[in-house]
Structure formats: structure tokens, C-alpha cells
């Protein structure tokens, strides 16, 4: 089901640099890592501080956190654009499941994954973690606690060393 692991264009972040996360409902979180979902659309026009925060994170790693709920209404859309179906039993809710690079923050995108009228977060270089890291998510961009960040760094380092 998962795409092959890809080599990242950036090294494992240094311990002093906080990693930010974005909570995405399933099956969209898994489609981001497995099916080429390259844009996450956010209703941030009414919350410009979220957009400004995202722009400060450009070209940095962004953790993908699978939300606690599986939203079945997205499944047909994921299948239509990504060719894959997910089920509640095939995903890991409430966990950091991978990492991407935040490549752009725009008012519009040509991606078929873009939802018109929203802010487009362009995501590149997906890497699904071999072992999901359970943690409660938050809205907007957020920083996981130190223990979660350390587990993420170790997992990234291991998977990147294995890929090279």
C-alpha cells in the first residue's frame, strides 16, 4: 500500500530546531504519503496568522499527523485522484505517520487535489514512517512535545540511512 521510501532533499533536522506538524483527517493524511496528494487545502483566509506561520516554514520538514477520525466521505475523492481506497482498519489514527517538505503556500493551485477558495499548502518529498508515532493532534500548525520530536528524528535518520 505504501509508496517506496524516498530520499529527502534535506538532512534530519537538528535537535534545536522544532518540527511542526499538521493534522489531516484520514484518508487524506495517508493519501498525502501514498497517493501523490501534493496539496492540502486549508480554510485559512479568515485566519491569516496560520498562513503567515506556514510561509515561515517553507522548504522545511512538516510532520503529517493523521487525525483521530476517519472521514469516509473523502474516500471516493482519494480513489478518483490517487487510485487507492482506505478503510478505518488500514490507517493509524491520532499518530504522526510521516513527513513532507512544505514547498509553497498559495491562494490557488493547479493540483487536482486543490479545493477552490482555500489556501493551498504544496507538499513535496513524502516519506511514510515505518512505525507511526501516537500523539494527540491540534488544529493549525503545531509543535509536538520533545519526546515525540526525538522519536521522529530517530525514525527519519534510520529510514534515510537505509535509503542511501
C-alpha positions in Angstrom: 0.0 0.0 0.0 2.7 2.5 0.9 4.9 4.2 -1.7 8.6 3.4 -1.6 10.6 5.5 0.8 12.1 8.5 -0.9 15.4 10.2 -0.1 14.8 13.6 1.4 16.3 16.8 -0.1 17.2 17.9 3.4 19.1 16.3 6.3 17.4 15.2 9.5 16.6 18.4 11.4 19.0 19.4 14.2 17.8 18.8 17.8 17.4 22.5 18.5 15.1 23.2 15.5 11.4 22.4 16.4 9.5 20.3 14.0 6.0 21.4 13.1 3.0 19.1 12.4 -0.2 19.4 10.5 -3.2 17.3 11.5 -5.0 16.0 8.4 -8.1 13.7 8.6 -7.8 10.1 7.2 -7.9 9.1 4.4 -6.4 12.4 3.3 -3.3 12.0 5.5 -2.5 8.6 4.1 -3.1 9.8 0.5 -0.6 12.6 1.1 2.1 10.0 1.8 1.0 7.2 -0.5 -1.0 8.6 -3.5 0.7 11.7 -4.6 -1.7 14.1 -2.8 0.6 17.2 -3.2 -1.7 19.9 -1.9 -3.5 20.3 1.4 -6.3 22.9 1.2 -6.9 25.0 4.3 -9.7 27.4 5.1 -7.2 29.9 6.4 -8.5 33.1 4.6 -10.2 34.1 7.9 -7.1 33.2 9.9 -4.1 35.0 8.2 -1.8 34.1 11.2 -1.9 30.5 10.1 -0.9 31.4 6.5 1.9 33.6 7.8 3.1 30.8 10.1 3.1 28.3 7.2 5.1 30.7 5.0 7.8 30.9 7.7 8.1 27.1 7.4 8.7 27.0 3.7 11.2 24.4 2.5 11.3 22.8 5.9 10.0 19.4 7.0 6.4 19.2 8.1 5.1 16.2 10.0 1.9 14.6 8.8 -0.4 13.8 11.7 -3.4 11.5 11.0 -6.4 12.9 12.8 -8.5 10.8 15.2 -11.5 10.5 12.8 -11.8 8.6 9.6 -13.9 10.7 7.3 -15.4 8.3 4.8 -16.8 11.0 2.5 -13.2 11.6 1.3 -12.6 8.0 0.2 -14.2 8.3 -3.3 -12.3 11.6 -3.9 -9.0 9.9 -2.9 -9.7 6.9 -5.1 -10.6 9.2 -8.1 -7.4 11.2 -7.7 -5.0 8.7 -6.2 -6.3 5.3 -7.3 -6.4 3.9 -3.8 -9.1 3.3 -1.1 -8.5 3.3 2.6 -10.6 1.9 5.4 -10.6 2.6 9.1 -8.8 -0.7 9.7 -6.0 0.2 7.3 -4.9 3.6 8.8 -3.4 4.7 12.1 -5.5 7.5 13.7 -4.0 10.0 16.1 -0.4 9.5 15.1 2.4 11.1 13.2 2.6 8.9 10.2 5.2 10.6 8.0 6.9 13.8 6.9 6.8 16.0 3.8 8.6 19.2 2.7 6.3 22.3 2.7 7.2 23.7 -0.7 4.7 26.6 -1.2 1.8 28.4 0.4 -0.5 30.0 -2.3 -4.0 31.3 -2.8 -4.6 28.8 -5.7 -3.1 25.6 -7.1 -3.5 23.7 -10.4 -3.3 20.4 -8.5 -6.3 18.1 -8.8 -6.1 17.8 -5.0 -6.8 21.6 -4.5 -10.2 22.7 -3.1 -11.1 26.1 -4.6 -11.4 29.1 -2.3 -8.9 27.8 0.2 -5.2 28.3 0.9 -3.0 25.7 -0.9 -0.2 24.1 1.0 2.1 22.4 -1.6 3.7 19.3 -0.2 6.7 17.5 -1.6 9.0 14.6 -0.8 6.6 12.4 1.2 8.1 9.8 3.5 5.8 7.4 5.4 7.2 6.3 8.7 7.6 2.6 9.2 6.3 3.0 12.8 3.6 5.6 13.4 4.1 7.7 16.5 0.9 8.1 18.6 0.2 11.6 19.7 -2.9 13.8 20.1 -3.1 16.4 17.3 -4.1 20.0 17.3 -5.7 22.5 14.8 -3.5 24.5 12.6 0.3 24.1 12.6 1.6 22.9 15.9 4.8 21.6 17.6 4.8 18.1 19.1 6.4 17.6 22.5 10.1 16.9 22.9 9.7 13.1 23.2 7.6 12.9 20.1 10.2 15.1 18.2 13.0 12.9 19.3 11.2 9.7 18.1 10.5 11.4 14.8 14.2 12.4 14.4 15.4 8.9 15.1 12.9 7.4 12.7 13.8 9.8 10.0 17.5 9.2 10.5 17.0 5.4 10.4 14.9 5.5 7.3 17.2 7.9 5.4 20.3 5.9 6.3 18.5 2.8 5.0 17.6 4.5 1.7 21.1 5.7 0.9 
